[in-house]
């Protein structure tokens, strides 16, 4: 099994979320901690998707869904 692609997707997602968090004014320590947790979670999800689905649509769907949840949470909290 090749998990290189899911880990790259997870890293890109965590970095994107971290940059967005920095742009809205979160502290660096908070961004690093939440980014590490987000990376671990999304890497796990992407590895499961990679194991049971050969297409690229599932990881992109998870990425899009997660981004929508993140934006929705930002509006609720902020």
QUIGISUL-V706370 format. One record per run of one state. SS is the DSSP state (alpha for helix, beta for strand, coil for the rest). FROM is the first residue (numbers start at 1). TO is the last residue. If there is no record, write none. Layout:
ss->SS from->FROM to->TO
ss->SS from->FROM to->TO
//
This chain:
ss->coil from->1 to->3
ss->alpha from->4 to->23
ss->coil from->24 to->27
ss->alpha from->28 to->52
ss->coil from->53 to->56
ss->alpha from->57 to->77
ss->coil from->78 to->78
//
